[in-house]
Amino acid sequence: MNGDQKKYSVRVLEKSVRIFDIFTYGDESFTLSEIKKKTGLPKTTVFRILKTFESAGFFKYDPDQEKYSLGLRFLELGGLVYSSLSVRKTAASYMDALSNSLKATILLGVMKDDQLLYIDKREMDSIIRVTSHIGLKRPPYFGMLGMTLLAYMDNKEISRLLRLYPPTKITPKTITDTRRIIKNLDKAKRAGYYMEQDEIVEGLLGIGVPIRDFSGNVVAALGATQPVFQIKEGTIENTIQQLLEASRSISKELGYT
C-alpha cells in the first residue's frame, strides 16, 4: 500500500476486505472460528463486522450449521457491474489484435430473439467477402457463430430452434440433417470450438469460440473466417489457439472465473 492509500484507508474496512477475500468457489461458508483463524483477526472484531454486513444483506448466517456465507447483496451489485459492461466494448481490442495477427475477418455475435445477431466485425482485405454486417440477423444455426452458440444450449432448446428455423442449403456443403448438426454440436462443445469450411461461403473456413459471463453462461461467440487458399500448415492450429486465448481473456473481463 502506497502513501496515499495508507492516508485514506479505513482500518475497519481493511479488516472487512480480509474477511470477504476468504470466500471462494469451493470455500463458500465458514464458522466464526474458521473466519477468525483464516483472517488472523480478533474474534470480537470478526463478529461485529459479520453482524454489520449481515444486516445489510452482504452476509447470511445459517444457525443450523453455525456458518456464514456471502449474501444476495453481492449478487445484486454484481449484476449492476455486469450490466455496465458491454460484450462488444470488452471484445473490441481483442478483435483488433486478432484481425491484425490472423489477417482474417473477425466476427462477434449473440443469440437475440432466437436468431444470430452480429454485433461487431473486423473486415479482412480479401477478394472473398463475408456477407455480414453489424445488426444483421441470421438463422440460429448460421455459420460458426450460430453453431458455437447452439453448442452450449441444452438439447431441448437446440431442438426448438432447429424446428423454428429448419436448416436450409446455402452451399452444397451446408449441413441440413438435424442428427448430423447435433452430433457436430456435441463435438464442438467437447473441443471448445466449432469449425466449418464451405458451409456458408464457398472458399472460406470459419472457426468460432464461446464467450462466457460472470454466471458461466455462454453469452456470445467470437469467430474468424479465412480464405482456404491462404491456409498453410499450422494456420488452423494457430487460429484456434489465438481465438481460445482471446475468448478466455474476454470472458475473464466479463467476470467469468
ChimeraX attribute file (.defattr): number of C-alpha atoms within 10 A of each C-alpha:
attribute: neighborCount
match mode: 1-to-1
recipient: residues
	/A:1	7
	/A:2	6
	/A:3	8
	/A:4	8
	/A:5	9
	/A:6	10
	/A:7	9
	/A:8	8
	/A:9	12
	/A:10	11
	/A:11	10
	/A:12	11
	/A:13	11
	/A:14	11
	/A:15	16
	/A:16	18
	/A:17	12
	/A:18	16
	/A:19	19
	/A:20	17
	/A:21	10
	/A:22	15
	/A:23	16
	/A:24	10
	/A:25	8
	/A:26	6
	/A:27	9
	/A:28	12
	/A:29	22
	/A:30	19
	/A:31	15
	/A:32	16
	/A:33	13
	/A:34	14
	/A:35	24
	/A:36	18
	/A:37	12
	/A:38	13
	/A:39	18
	/A:40	13
	/A:41	16
	/A:42	12
	/A:43	16
	/A:44	11
	/A:45	13
	/A:46	20
	/A:47	15
	/A:48	11
	/A:49	17
	/A:50	22
	/A:51	15
	/A:52	13
	/A:53	16
	/A:54	18
	/A:55	10
	/A:56	12
	/A:57	14
	/A:58	19
	/A:59	21
	/A:60	20
	/A:61	18
	/A:62	12
	/A:63	8
	/A:64	6
	/A:65	10
	/A:66	11
	/A:67	17
	/A:68	21
	/A:69	19
	/A:70	19
	/A:71	16
	/A:72	14
	/A:73	16
	/A:74	13
	/A:75	12
	/A:76	12
	/A:77	11
	/A:78	14
	/A:79	14
	/A:80	11
	/A:81	12
	/A:82	17
	/A:83	11
	/A:84	9
	/A:85	14
	/A:86	11
	/A:87	24
	/A:88	16
	/A:89	11
	/A:90	15
	/A:91	21
	/A:92	17
	/A:93	13
	/A:94	19
	/A:95	24
	/A:96	14
	/A:97	15
	/A:98	21
	/A:99	20
	/A:100	14
	/A:101	11
	/A:102	18
	/A:103	19
	/A:104	22
	/A:105	23
	/A:106	28
	/A:107	26
	/A:108	26
	/A:109	31
	/A:110	25
	/A:111	21
	/A:112	12
	/A:113	9
	/A:114	16
	/A:115	19
	/A:116	26
	/A:117	24
	/A:118	23
	/A:119	17
	/A:120	22
	/A:121	22
	/A:122	20
	/A:123	19
	/A:124	20
	/A:125	10
	/A:126	12
	/A:127	7
	/A:128	13
	/A:129	15
	/A:130	17
	/A:131	8
	/A:132	15
	/A:133	15
	/A:134	13
	/A:135	12
	/A:136	13
	/A:137	20
	/A:138	18
	/A:139	19
	/A:140	27
	/A:141	25
	/A:142	21
	/A:143	26
	/A:144	28
	/A:145	32
	/A:146	24
	/A:147	26
	/A:148	31
	/A:149	29
	/A:150	29
	/A:151	27
	/A:152	19
	/A:153	15
	/A:154	9
	/A:155	13
	/A:156	8
	/A:157	13
	/A:158	21
	/A:159	16
	/A:160	12
	/A:161	18
	/A:162	18
	/A:163	11
	/A:164	12
	/A:165	15
	/A:166	15
	/A:167	19
	/A:168	13
	/A:169	11
	/A:170	15
	/A:171	12
	/A:172	11
	/A:173	14
	/A:174	19
	/A:175	19
	/A:176	15
	/A:177	11
	/A:178	15
	/A:179	10
	/A:180	11
	/A:181	19
	/A:182	18
	/A:183	11
	/A:184	18
	/A:185	22
	/A:186	17
	/A:187	14
	/A:188	20
	/A:189	18
	/A:190	11
	/A:191	10
	/A:192	16
	/A:193	24
	/A:194	27
	/A:195	21
	/A:196	19
	/A:197	20
	/A:198	18
	/A:199	20
	/A:200	22
	/A:201	21
	/A:202	16
	/A:203	14
	/A:204	20
	/A:205	22
	/A:206	27
	/A:207	24
	/A:208	32
	/A:209	30
	/A:210	28
	/A:211	29
	/A:212	22
	/A:213	19
	/A:214	17
	/A:215	13
	/A:216	13
	/A:217	14
	/A:218	21
	/A:219	18
	/A:220	26
	/A:221	26
	/A:222	28
	/A:223	30
	/A:224	29
	/A:225	28
	/A:226	26
	/A:227	22
	/A:228	14
	/A:229	9
	/A:230	11
	/A:231	12
	/A:232	8
	/A:233	7
	/A:234	8
	/A:235	13
	/A:236	16
	/A:237	9
	/A:238	12
	/A:239	22
	/A:240	20
	/A:241	12
	/A:242	17
	/A:243	24
	/A:244	20
	/A:245	14
	/A:246	21
	/A:247	23
	/A:248	18
	/A:249	17
	/A:250	24
	/A:251	25
	/A:252	15
	/A:253	18
	/A:254	23
	/A:255	17
	/A:256	16
	/A:257	13
